[in-house]
Amino acid sequence: MSNPIRTCIGCRQPAPQDELLRIALIDADGLPKAVFDPHHRLPGRGAWLHPERPDCVQAALAAKSLTRAFRRPVDCSALHS
Ligand SMILES: [Zn+2]
C-alpha cells in the first residue's frame, strides 16, 4: 500500500497521507460542497487536513484554504458540524 506525502491545508506541512483526512467536492446546486471523504471514495481533486489538530481544522476552514486548494469557491458548511 503506498502512502504518499500530502500537504495539510491547515498548517501547510507535508505529512503521510494516512495521517491526514481527505476532503473532496460533491456537486450541489450553487457552490460545490466540500465534504470529508475518509474512505477516499470521491473522485476528483482532494484536499488534506490533520483531523485531530484543532488548529489545522480551524485554519483550513477560516482562511479560505479550501478555496485555494480547490481553486474555486466551495461551500464548506458541511465541515463545520
Ligand atoms: Zn496540519
PDB file of the backbone (N, CA, C, O) and the ligand in Angstrom, with CONECT records:
HET     ZN  A 101       1
ATOM      1  N   MET A   1       0.858  -1.194   0.000  1.00  0.00           N
ATOM      2  CA  MET A   1       0.000   0.000   0.000  1.00  0.00           C
ATOM      3  C   MET A   1       0.890   1.237   0.000  1.00  0.00           C
ATOM      4  O   MET A   1       1.735   1.395   0.881  1.00  0.00           O
ATOM      5  N   SER A   2       0.707   2.098  -0.964  1.00  0.00           N
ATOM      6  CA  SER A   2       1.505   3.309  -0.992  1.00  0.00           C
ATOM      7  C   SER A   2       0.955   4.312   0.015  1.00  0.00           C
ATOM      8  O   SER A   2      -0.231   4.306   0.347  1.00  0.00           O
ATOM      9  N   ASN A   3       1.837   5.159   0.481  1.00  0.00           N
ATOM     10  CA  ASN A   3       1.435   6.157   1.464  1.00  0.00           C
ATOM     11  C   ASN A   3       2.084   7.481   1.089  1.00  0.00           C
ATOM     12  O   ASN A   3       3.051   7.912   1.717  1.00  0.00           O
ATOM     13  N   PRO A   4       1.543   8.117   0.063  1.00  0.00           N
ATOM     14  CA  PRO A   4       2.200   9.324  -0.447  1.00  0.00           C
ATOM     15  C   PRO A   4       2.146  10.481   0.545  1.00  0.00           C
ATOM     16  O   PRO A   4       1.340  10.503   1.476  1.00  0.00           O
ATOM     17  N   ILE A   5       3.018  11.419   0.310  1.00  0.00           N
ATOM     18  CA  ILE A   5       3.065  12.624   1.135  1.00  0.00           C
ATOM     19  C   ILE A   5       2.068  13.648   0.582  1.00  0.00           C
ATOM     20  O   ILE A   5       2.031  13.924  -0.617  1.00  0.00           O
ATOM     21  N   ARG A   6       1.280  14.188   1.477  1.00  0.00           N
ATOM     22  CA  ARG A   6       0.323  15.241   1.108  1.00  0.00           C
ATOM     23  C   ARG A   6       0.600  16.458   1.982  1.00  0.00           C
ATOM     24  O   ARG A   6       1.270  16.364   3.010  1.00  0.00           O
ATOM     25  N   THR A   7       0.078  17.585   1.559  1.00  0.00           N
ATOM     26  CA  THR A   7       0.245  18.803   2.345  1.00  0.00           C
ATOM     27  C   THR A   7      -1.051  19.129   3.061  1.00  0.00           C
ATOM     28  O   THR A   7      -2.105  19.230   2.434  1.00  0.00           O
ATOM     29  N   CYS A   8      -0.975  19.293   4.368  1.00  0.00           N
ATOM     30  CA  CYS A   8      -2.133  19.698   5.154  1.00  0.00           C
ATOM     31  C   CYS A   8      -2.484  21.145   4.797  1.00  0.00           C
ATOM     32  O   CYS A   8      -1.618  22.020   4.797  1.00  0.00           O
ATOM     33  N   ILE A   9      -3.765  21.387   4.493  1.00  0.00           N
ATOM     34  CA  ILE A   9      -4.156  22.746   4.135  1.00  0.00           C
ATOM     35  C   ILE A   9      -4.282  23.641   5.354  1.00  0.00           C
ATOM     36  O   ILE A   9      -4.431  24.855   5.218  1.00  0.00           O
ATOM     37  N   GLY A  10      -4.222  23.051   6.552  1.00  0.00           N
ATOM     38  CA  GLY A  10      -4.275  23.870   7.753  1.00  0.00           C
ATOM     39  C   GLY A  10      -2.914  24.436   8.101  1.00  0.00           C
ATOM     40  O   GLY A  10      -2.742  25.653   8.162  1.00  0.00           O
ATOM     41  N   CYS A  11      -1.942  23.557   8.330  1.00  0.00           N
ATOM     42  CA  CYS A  11      -0.618  24.010   8.749  1.00  0.00           C
ATOM     43  C   CYS A  11       0.366  24.104   7.586  1.00  0.00           C
ATOM     44  O   CYS A  11       1.486  24.586   7.757  1.00  0.00           O
ATOM     45  N   ARG A  12      -0.053  23.638   6.390  1.00  0.00           N
ATOM     46  CA  ARG A  12       0.782  23.701   5.182  1.00  0.00           C
ATOM     47  C   ARG A  12       2.030  22.834   5.299  1.00  0.00           C
ATOM     48  O   ARG A  12       2.995  23.037   4.563  1.00  0.00           O
ATOM     49  N   GLN A  13       2.019  21.873   6.214  1.00  0.00           N
ATOM     50  CA  GLN A  13       3.164  20.990   6.372  1.00  0.00           C
ATOM     51  C   GLN A  13       2.880  19.670   5.656  1.00  0.00           C
ATOM     52  O   GLN A  13       1.749  19.184   5.674  1.00  0.00           O
ATOM     53  N   PRO A  14       3.907  19.090   5.026  1.00  0.00           N
ATOM     54  CA  PRO A  14       3.725  17.776   4.411  1.00  0.00           C
ATOM     55  C   PRO A  14       3.601  16.692   5.470  1.00  0.00           C
ATOM     56  O   PRO A  14       4.218  16.768   6.533  1.00  0.00           O
ATOM     57  N   ALA A  15       2.799  15.691   5.166  1.00  0.00           N
ATOM     58  CA  ALA A  15       2.600  14.584   6.098  1.00  0.00           C
ATOM     59  C   ALA A  15       2.182  13.364   5.291  1.00  0.00           C
ATOM     60  O   ALA A  15       1.612  13.494   4.207  1.00  0.00           O
ATOM     61  N   PRO A  16       2.467  12.166   5.825  1.00  0.00           N
ATOM     62  CA  PRO A  16       1.997  10.956   5.142  1.00  0.00           C
ATOM     63  C   PRO A  16       0.470  10.972   5.033  1.00  0.00           C
ATOM     64  O   PRO A  16      -0.241  11.408   5.939  1.00  0.00           O
ATOM     65  N   GLN A  17       0.005  10.484   3.897  1.00  0.00           N
ATOM     66  CA  GLN A  17      -1.425  10.542   3.627  1.00  0.00           C
ATOM     67  C   GLN A  17      -2.256   9.885   4.726  1.00  0.00           C
ATOM     68  O   GLN A  17      -3.367  10.334   5.008  1.00  0.00           O
ATOM     69  N   ASP A  18      -1.737   8.834   5.346  1.00  0.00           N
ATOM     70  CA  ASP A  18      -2.573   8.130   6.331  1.00  0.00           C
ATOM     71  C   ASP A  18      -2.717   8.888   7.651  1.00  0.00           C
ATOM     72  O   ASP A  18      -3.475   8.472   8.528  1.00  0.00           O
ATOM     73  N   GLU A  19      -1.989  10.004   7.792  1.00  0.00           N
ATOM     74  CA  GLU A  19      -2.204  10.855   8.970  1.00  0.00           C
ATOM     75  C   GLU A  19      -3.210  11.965   8.697  1.00  0.00           C
ATOM     76  O   GLU A  19      -3.584  12.713   9.600  1.00  0.00           O
ATOM     77  N   LEU A  20      -3.637  12.064   7.465  1.00  0.00           N
ATOM     78  CA  LEU A  20      -4.483  13.184   7.059  1.00  0.00           C
ATOM     79  C   LEU A  20      -5.861  12.682   6.656  1.00  0.00           C
ATOM     80  O   LEU A  20      -6.037  11.532   6.252  1.00  0.00           O
ATOM     81  N   LEU A  21      -6.829  13.579   6.780  1.00  0.00           N
ATOM     82  CA  LEU A  21      -8.188  13.279   6.365  1.00  0.00           C
ATOM     83  C   LEU A  21      -8.438  13.963   5.023  1.00  0.00           C
ATOM     84  O   LEU A  21      -8.124  15.139   4.840  1.00  0.00           O
ATOM     85  N   ARG A  22      -9.006  13.205   4.096  1.00  0.00           N
ATOM     86  CA  ARG A  22      -9.255  13.764   2.772  1.00  0.00           C
ATOM     87  C   ARG A  22     -10.554  14.563   2.762  1.00  0.00           C
ATOM     88  O   ARG A  22     -11.545  14.185   3.386  1.00  0.00           O
ATOM     89  N   ILE A  23     -10.521  15.655   2.049  1.00  0.00           N
ATOM     90  CA  ILE A  23     -11.719  16.441   1.776  1.00  0.00           C
ATOM     91  C   ILE A  23     -11.900  16.459   0.271  1.00  0.00           C
ATOM     92  O   ILE A  23     -10.946  16.694  -0.471  1.00  0.00           O
ATOM     93  N   ALA A  24     -13.122  16.210  -0.182  1.00  0.00           N
ATOM     94  CA  ALA A  24     -13.409  16.201  -1.616  1.00  0.00           C
ATOM     95  C   ALA A  24     -14.642  17.061  -1.867  1.00  0.00           C
ATOM     96  O   ALA A  24     -15.327  17.494  -0.940  1.00  0.00           O
ATOM     97  N   LEU A  25     -14.898  17.291  -3.137  1.00  0.00           N
ATOM     98  CA  LEU A  25     -16.058  18.093  -3.512  1.00  0.00           C
ATOM     99  C   LEU A  25     -17.148  17.207  -4.091  1.00  0.00           C
ATOM    100  O   LEU A  25     -16.876  16.257  -4.826  1.00  0.00           O
ATOM    101  N   ILE A  26     -18.387  17.536  -3.744  1.00  0.00           N
ATOM    102  CA  ILE A  26     -19.522  16.903  -4.417  1.00  0.00           C
ATOM    103  C   ILE A  26     -20.347  18.015  -5.064  1.00  0.00           C
ATOM    104  O   ILE A  26     -20.463  19.121  -4.536  1.00  0.00           O
ATOM    105  N   ASP A  27     -20.908  17.689  -6.208  1.00  0.00           N
ATOM    106  CA  ASP A  27     -21.707  18.684  -6.917  1.00  0.00           C
ATOM    107  C   ASP A  27     -22.967  18.994  -6.136  1.00  0.00           C
ATOM    108  O   ASP A  27     -23.581  18.117  -5.528  1.00  0.00           O
ATOM    109  N   ALA A  28     -23.334  20.260  -6.167  1.00  0.00           N
ATOM    110  CA  ALA A  28     -24.555  20.686  -5.490  1.00  0.00           C
ATOM    111  C   ALA A  28     -25.116  21.851  -6.271  1.00  0.00           C
ATOM    112  O   ALA A  28     -24.431  22.420  -7.121  1.00  0.00           O
ATOM    113  N   ASP A  29     -26.353  22.210  -5.993  1.00  0.00           N
ATOM    114  CA  ASP A  29     -26.883  23.451  -6.556  1.00  0.00           C
ATOM    115  C   ASP A  29     -26.066  24.596  -5.988  1.00  0.00           C
ATOM    116  O   ASP A  29     -25.832  24.670  -4.781  1.00  0.00           O
ATOM    117  N   GLY A  30     -25.639  25.480  -6.862  1.00  0.00           N
ATOM    118  CA  GLY A  30     -24.794  26.568  -6.397  1.00  0.00           C
ATOM    119  C   GLY A  30     -23.357  26.095  -6.266  1.00  0.00           C
ATOM    120  O   GLY A  30     -22.824  25.450  -7.169  1.00  0.00           O
ATOM    121  N   LEU A  31     -22.735  26.415  -5.146  1.00  0.00           N
ATOM    122  CA  LEU A  31     -21.328  26.068  -4.968  1.00  0.00           C
ATOM    123  C   LEU A  31     -21.154  24.574  -4.754  1.00  0.00           C
ATOM    124  O   LEU A  31     -22.000  23.935  -4.129  1.00  0.00           O
ATOM    125  N   PRO A  32     -20.059  24.007  -5.271  1.00  0.00           N
ATOM    126  CA  PRO A  32     -19.742  22.623  -4.917  1.00  0.00           C
ATOM    127  C   PRO A  32     -19.509  22.518  -3.419  1.00  0.00           C
ATOM    128  O   PRO A  32     -18.993  23.439  -2.785  1.00  0.00           O
ATOM    129  N   LYS A  33     -19.897  21.381  -2.869  1.00  0.00           N
ATOM    130  CA  LYS A  33     -19.889  21.209  -1.428  1.00  0.00           C
ATOM    131  C   LYS A  33     -18.665  20.412  -1.012  1.00  0.00           C
ATOM    132  O   LYS A  33     -18.412  19.333  -1.548  1.00  0.00           O
ATOM    133  N   ALA A  34     -17.907  20.935  -0.061  1.00  0.00           N
ATOM    134  CA  ALA A  34     -16.747  20.223   0.468  1.00  0.00           C
ATOM    135  C   ALA A  34     -17.206  19.295   1.588  1.00  0.00           C
ATOM    136  O   ALA A  34     -17.904  19.710   2.514  1.00  0.00           O
ATOM    137  N   VAL A  35     -16.803  18.039   1.484  1.00  0.00           N
ATOM    138  CA  VAL A  35     -17.187  17.052   2.498  1.00  0.00           C
ATOM    139  C   VAL A  35     -15.963  16.224   2.873  1.00  0.00           C
ATOM    140  O   VAL A  35     -15.031  16.085   2.080  1.00  0.00           O
ATOM    141  N   PHE A  36     -15.971  15.681   4.077  1.00  0.00           N
ATOM    142  CA  PHE A  36     -14.914  14.752   4.473  1.00  0.00           C
ATOM    143  C   PHE A  36     -15.093  13.440   3.724  1.00  0.00           C
ATOM    144  O   PHE A  36     -16.211  12.953   3.555  1.00  0.00           O
ATOM    145  N   ASP A  37     -14.003  12.888   3.290  1.00  0.00           N
ATOM    146  CA  ASP A  37     -14.013  11.669   2.479  1.00  0.00           C
ATOM    147  C   ASP A  37     -13.039  10.659   3.093  1.00  0.00           C
ATOM    148  O   ASP A  37     -11.990  10.373   2.516  1.00  0.00           O
ATOM    149  N   PRO A  38     -13.389  10.127   4.253  1.00  0.00           N
ATOM    150  CA  PRO A  38     -12.423   9.297   5.000  1.00  0.00           C
ATOM    151  C   PRO A  38     -12.021   8.021   4.268  1.00  0.00           C
ATOM    152  O   PRO A  38     -10.960   7.464   4.551  1.00  0.00           O
ATOM    153  N   HIS A  39     -12.836   7.551   3.341  1.00  0.00           N
ATOM    154  CA  HIS A  39     -12.515   6.293   2.658  1.00  0.00           C
ATOM    155  C   HIS A  39     -12.022   6.514   1.229  1.00  0.00           C
ATOM    156  O   HIS A  39     -11.895   5.572   0.447  1.00  0.00           O
ATOM    157  N   HIS A  40     -11.746   7.787   0.905  1.00  0.00           N
ATOM    158  CA  HIS A  40     -11.148   8.113  -0.392  1.00  0.00           C
ATOM    159  C   HIS A  40     -11.990   7.576  -1.537  1.00  0.00           C
ATOM    160  O   HIS A  40     -11.461   7.009  -2.492  1.00  0.00           O
ATOM    161  N   ARG A  41     -13.286   7.755  -1.440  1.00  0.00           N
ATOM    162  CA  ARG A  41     -14.174   7.204  -2.457  1.00  0.00           C
ATOM    163  C   ARG A  41     -14.597   8.232  -3.489  1.00  0.00           C
ATOM    164  O   ARG A  41     -15.049   7.876  -4.578  1.00  0.00           O
ATOM    165  N   LEU A  42     -14.453   9.494  -3.155  1.00  0.00           N
ATOM    166  CA  LEU A  42     -14.962  10.516  -4.059  1.00  0.00           C
ATOM    167  C   LEU A  42     -13.902  10.873  -5.096  1.00  0.00           C
ATOM    168  O   LEU A  42     -12.716  10.964  -4.779  1.00  0.00           O
ATOM    169  N   PRO A  43     -14.342  11.072  -6.336  1.00  0.00           N
ATOM    170  CA  PRO A  43     -13.386  11.373  -7.402  1.00  0.00           C
ATOM    171  C   PRO A  43     -12.929  12.824  -7.358  1.00  0.00           C
ATOM    172  O   PRO A  43     -13.461  13.648  -6.614  1.00  0.00           O
ATOM    173  N   GLY A  44     -11.936  13.102  -8.171  1.00  0.00           N
ATOM    174  CA  GLY A  44     -11.518  14.490  -8.364  1.00  0.00           C
ATOM    175  C   GLY A  44     -10.429  14.912  -7.396  1.00  0.00           C
ATOM    176  O   GLY A  44      -9.856  14.112  -6.655  1.00  0.00           O
ATOM    177  N   ARG A  45     -10.179  16.195  -7.441  1.00  0.00           N
ATOM    178  CA  ARG A  45      -9.144  16.781  -6.606  1.00  0.00           C
ATOM    179  C   ARG A  45      -9.506  16.642  -5.128  1.00  0.00           C
ATOM    180  O   ARG A  45     -10.673  16.765  -4.756  1.00  0.00           O
ATOM    181  N   GLY A  46      -8.524  16.391  -4.308  1.00  0.00           N
ATOM    182  CA  GLY A  46      -8.757  16.324  -2.877  1.00  0.00           C
ATOM    183  C   GLY A  46      -7.930  17.357  -2.140  1.00  0.00           C
ATOM    184  O   GLY A  46      -6.922  17.851  -2.647  1.00  0.00           O
ATOM    185  N   ALA A  47      -8.368  17.671  -0.951  1.00  0.00           N
ATOM    186  CA  ALA A  47      -7.564  18.476  -0.035  1.00  0.00           C
ATOM    187  C   ALA A  47      -7.341  17.621   1.208  1.00  0.00           C
ATOM    188  O   ALA A  47      -8.104  16.696   1.489  1.00  0.00           O
ATOM    189  N   TRP A  48      -6.284  17.948   1.945  1.00  0.00           N
ATOM    190  CA  TRP A  48      -5.870  17.079   3.054  1.00  0.00           C
ATOM    191  C   TRP A  48      -5.674  17.897   4.312  1.00  0.00           C
ATOM    192  O   TRP A  48      -5.242  19.049   4.273  1.00  0.00           O
ATOM    193  N   LEU A  49      -6.005  17.264   5.435  1.00  0.00           N
ATOM    194  CA  LEU A  49      -6.071  18.013   6.685  1.00  0.00           C
ATOM    195  C   LEU A  49      -5.753  17.087   7.860  1.00  0.00           C
ATOM    196  O   LEU A  49      -6.166  15.928   7.879  1.00  0.00           O
ATOM    197  N   HIS A  50      -5.009  17.619   8.844  1.00  0.00           N
ATOM    198  CA  HIS A  50      -4.813  16.884  10.103  1.00  0.00           C
ATOM    199  C   HIS A  50      -6.129  16.900  10.883  1.00  0.00           C
ATOM    200  O   HIS A  50      -6.494  17.940  11.431  1.00  0.00           O
ATOM    201  N   PRO A  51      -6.838  15.799  10.949  1.00  0.00           N
ATOM    202  CA  PRO A  51      -8.176  15.843  11.564  1.00  0.00           C
ATOM    203  C   PRO A  51      -8.145  15.990  13.076  1.00  0.00           C
ATOM    204  O   PRO A  51      -9.133  16.419  13.672  1.00  0.00           O
ATOM    205  N   GLU A  52      -7.037  15.643  13.703  1.00  0.00           N
ATOM    206  CA  GLU A  52      -7.002  15.664  15.168  1.00  0.00           C
ATOM    207  C   GLU A  52      -6.296  16.897  15.714  1.00  0.00           C
ATOM    208  O   GLU A  52      -6.034  16.982  16.913  1.00  0.00           O
ATOM    209  N   ARG A  53      -5.993  17.836  14.856  1.00  0.00           N
ATOM    210  CA  ARG A  53      -5.365  19.078  15.308  1.00  0.00           C
ATOM    211  C   ARG A  53      -6.353  20.218  15.112  1.00  0.00           C
ATOM    212  O   ARG A  53      -6.583  20.652  13.983  1.00  0.00           O
ATOM    213  N   PRO A  54      -6.933  20.702  16.190  1.00  0.00           N
ATOM    214  CA  PRO A  54      -7.929  21.776  16.063  1.00  0.00           C
ATOM    215  C   PRO A  54      -7.382  22.984  15.326  1.00  0.00           C
ATOM    216  O   PRO A  54      -8.113  23.647  14.590  1.00  0.00           O
ATOM    217  N   ASP A  55      -6.089  23.280  15.518  1.00  0.00           N
ATOM    218  CA  ASP A  55      -5.516  24.432  14.824  1.00  0.00           C
ATOM    219  C   ASP A  55      -5.579  24.263  13.310  1.00  0.00           C
ATOM    220  O   ASP A  55      -5.853  25.216  12.581  1.00  0.00           O
ATOM    221  N   CYS A  56      -5.326  23.052  12.848  1.00  0.00           N
ATOM    222  CA  CYS A  56      -5.354  22.796  11.411  1.00  0.00           C
ATOM    223  C   CYS A  56      -6.777  22.903  10.878  1.00  0.00           C
ATOM    224  O   CYS A  56      -7.023  23.504   9.832  1.00  0.00           O
ATOM    225  N   VAL A  57      -7.707  22.307  11.616  1.00  0.00           N
ATOM    226  CA  VAL A  57      -9.099  22.337  11.177  1.00  0.00           C
ATOM    227  C   VAL A  57      -9.587  23.774  11.114  1.00  0.00           C
ATOM    228  O   VAL A  57     -10.226  24.189  10.148  1.00  0.00           O
ATOM    229  N   GLN A  58      -9.275  24.521  12.159  1.00  0.00           N
ATOM    230  CA  GLN A  58      -9.733  25.905  12.219  1.00  0.00           C
ATOM    231  C   GLN A  58      -9.095  26.742  11.111  1.00  0.00           C
ATOM    232  O   GLN A  58      -9.772  27.534  10.456  1.00  0.00           O
ATOM    233  N   ALA A  59      -7.806  26.565  10.908  1.00  0.00           N
ATOM    234  CA  ALA A  59      -7.118  27.341   9.872  1.00  0.00           C
ATOM    235  C   ALA A  59      -7.673  26.999   8.497  1.00  0.00           C
ATOM    236  O   ALA A  59      -7.847  27.873   7.648  1.00  0.00           O
ATOM    237  N   ALA A  60      -7.948  25.724   8.291  1.00  0.00           N
ATOM    238  CA  ALA A  60      -8.431  25.303   6.981  1.00  0.00           C
ATOM    239  C   ALA A  60      -9.785  25.917   6.678  1.00  0.00           C
ATOM    240  O   ALA A  60     -10.055  26.311   5.543  1.00  0.00           O
ATOM    241  N   LEU A  61     -10.629  25.998   7.682  1.00  0.00           N
ATOM    242  CA  LEU A  61     -11.979  26.485   7.446  1.00  0.00           C
ATOM    243  C   LEU A  61     -12.043  28.003   7.501  1.00  0.00           C
ATOM    244  O   LEU A  61     -12.910  28.608   6.871  1.00  0.00           O
ATOM    245  N   ALA A  62     -11.141  28.622   8.244  1.00  0.00           N
ATOM    246  CA  ALA A  62     -11.229  30.068   8.427  1.00  0.00           C
ATOM    247  C   ALA A  62     -10.506  30.842   7.342  1.00  0.00           C
ATOM    248  O   ALA A  62     -10.945  31.930   6.968  1.00  0.00           O
ATOM    249  N   ALA A  63      -9.437  30.322   6.841  1.00  0.00           N
ATOM    250  CA  ALA A  63      -8.566  31.116   5.977  1.00  0.00           C
ATOM    251  C   ALA A  63      -8.831  30.874   4.499  1.00  0.00           C
ATOM    252  O   ALA A  63      -7.986  31.179   3.656  1.00  0.00           O
ATOM    253  N   LYS A  64      -9.980  30.337   4.185  1.00  0.00           N
ATOM    254  CA  LYS A  64     -10.306  30.050   2.792  1.00  0.00           C
ATOM    255  C   LYS A  64      -9.265  29.138   2.145  1.00  0.00           C
ATOM    256  O   LYS A  64      -9.019  29.203   0.941  1.00  0.00           O
ATOM    257  N   SER A  65      -8.666  28.295   2.967  1.00  0.00           N
ATOM    258  CA  SER A  65      -7.693  27.355   2.427  1.00  0.00           C
ATOM    259  C   SER A  65      -8.335  26.392   1.443  1.00  0.00           C
ATOM    260  O   SER A  65      -7.695  25.932   0.497  1.00  0.00           O
ATOM    261  N   LEU A  66      -9.603  26.093   1.677  1.00  0.00           N
ATOM    262  CA  LEU A  66     -10.279  25.171   0.763  1.00  0.00           C
ATOM    263  C   LEU A  66     -10.477  25.807  -0.600  1.00  0.00           C
ATOM    264  O   LEU A  66     -10.300  25.155  -1.629  1.00  0.00           O
ATOM    265  N   THR A  67     -10.842  27.067  -0.606  1.00  0.00           N
ATOM    266  CA  THR A  67     -10.986  27.767  -1.879  1.00  0.00           C
ATOM    267  C   THR A  67      -9.675  27.739  -2.650  1.00  0.00           C
ATOM    268  O   THR A  67      -9.656  27.547  -3.866  1.00  0.00           O
ATOM    269  N   ARG A  68      -8.576  27.935  -1.919  1.00  0.00           N
ATOM    270  CA  ARG A  68      -7.270  27.909  -2.567  1.00  0.00           C
ATOM    271  C   ARG A  68      -6.924  26.493  -3.032  1.00  0.00           C
ATOM    272  O   ARG A  68      -6.408  26.306  -4.135  1.00  0.00           O
ATOM    273  N   ALA A  69      -7.207  25.504  -2.193  1.00  0.00           N
ATOM    274  CA  ALA A  69      -6.853  24.133  -2.533  1.00  0.00           C
ATOM    275  C   ALA A  69      -7.617  23.645  -3.762  1.00  0.00           C
ATOM    276  O   ALA A  69      -7.075  22.927  -4.603  1.00  0.00           O
ATOM    277  N   PHE A  70      -8.878  24.045  -3.850  1.00  0.00           N
ATOM    278  CA  PHE A  70      -9.696  23.571  -4.972  1.00  0.00           C
ATOM    279  C   PHE A  70      -9.738  24.578  -6.120  1.00  0.00           C
ATOM    280  O   PHE A  70     -10.332  24.314  -7.165  1.00  0.00           O
ATOM    281  N   ARG A  71      -9.117  25.710  -5.923  1.00  0.00           N
ATOM    282  CA  ARG A  71      -9.017  26.734  -6.961  1.00  0.00           C
ATOM    283  C   ARG A  71     -10.377  27.240  -7.409  1.00  0.00           C
ATOM    284  O   ARG A  71     -10.548  27.635  -8.562  1.00  0.00           O
ATOM    285  N   ARG A  72     -11.332  27.231  -6.514  1.00  0.00           N
ATOM    286  CA  ARG A  72     -12.633  27.829  -6.797  1.00  0.00           C
ATOM    287  C   ARG A  72     -13.394  27.926  -5.483  1.00  0.00           C
ATOM    288  O   ARG A  72     -13.058  27.249  -4.511  1.00  0.00           O
ATOM    289  N   PRO A  73     -14.410  28.763  -5.458  1.00  0.00           N
ATOM    290  CA  PRO A  73     -15.194  28.878  -4.231  1.00  0.00           C
ATOM    291  C   PRO A  73     -15.921  27.568  -3.940  1.00  0.00           C
ATOM    292  O   PRO A  73     -16.453  26.927  -4.847  1.00  0.00           O
ATOM    293  N   VAL A  74     -15.939  27.183  -2.683  1.00  0.00           N
ATOM    294  CA  VAL A  74     -16.649  25.970  -2.280  1.00  0.00           C
ATOM    295  C   VAL A  74     -17.494  26.280  -1.048  1.00  0.00           C
ATOM    296  O   VAL A  74     -17.234  27.226  -0.303  1.00  0.00           O
ATOM    297  N   ASP A  75     -18.501  25.455  -0.868  1.00  0.00           N
ATOM    298  CA  ASP A  75     -19.353  25.552   0.318  1.00  0.00           C
ATOM    299  C   ASP A  75     -18.789  24.599   1.360  1.00  0.00           C
ATOM    300  O   ASP A  75     -18.854  23.383   1.183  1.00  0.00           O
ATOM    301  N   CYS A  76     -18.235  25.133   2.442  1.00  0.00           N
ATOM    302  CA  CYS A  76     -17.621  24.276   3.449  1.00  0.00           C
ATOM    303  C   CYS A  76     -18.512  24.137   4.686  1.00  0.00           C
ATOM    304  O   CYS A  76     -18.043  23.733   5.750  1.00  0.00           O
ATOM    305  N   SER A  77     -19.791  24.471   4.542  1.00  0.00           N
ATOM    306  CA  SER A  77     -20.672  24.412   5.722  1.00  0.00           C
ATOM    307  C   SER A  77     -20.790  22.996   6.262  1.00  0.00           C
ATOM    308  O   SER A  77     -21.011  22.811   7.458  1.00  0.00           O
ATOM    309  N   ALA A  78     -20.647  21.984   5.395  1.00  0.00           N
ATOM    310  CA  ALA A  78     -20.798  20.601   5.849  1.00  0.00           C
ATOM    311  C   ALA A  78     -19.638  20.170   6.733  1.00  0.00           C
ATOM    312  O   ALA A  78     -19.735  19.152   7.419  1.00  0.00           O
ATOM    313  N   LEU A  79     -18.545  20.924   6.732  1.00  0.00           N
ATOM    314  CA  LEU A  79     -17.374  20.546   7.529  1.00  0.00           C
ATOM    315  C   LEU A  79     -17.412  21.128   8.934  1.00  0.00           C
ATOM    316  O   LEU A  79     -16.580  20.786   9.774  1.00  0.00           O
ATOM    317  N   HIS A  80     -18.365  21.995   9.187  1.00  0.00           N
ATOM    318  CA  HIS A  80     -18.367  22.725  10.461  1.00  0.00           C
ATOM    319  C   HIS A  80     -19.047  21.993  11.594  1.00  0.00           C
ATOM    320  O   HIS A  80     -18.913  22.394  12.750  1.00  0.00           O
ATOM    321  N   SER A  81     -19.773  20.931  11.296  1.00  0.00           N
ATOM    322  CA  SER A  81     -20.551  20.270  12.353  1.00  0.00           C
ATOM    323  C   SER A  81     -19.642  19.531  13.314  1.00  0.00           C
ATOM    324  O   SER A  81     -20.122  18.916  14.267  1.00  0.00           O
TER     325      SER A  81
HETATM  326 ZN    ZN A 101      -1.930  20.284   9.724  1.00  0.00          ZN2+
END
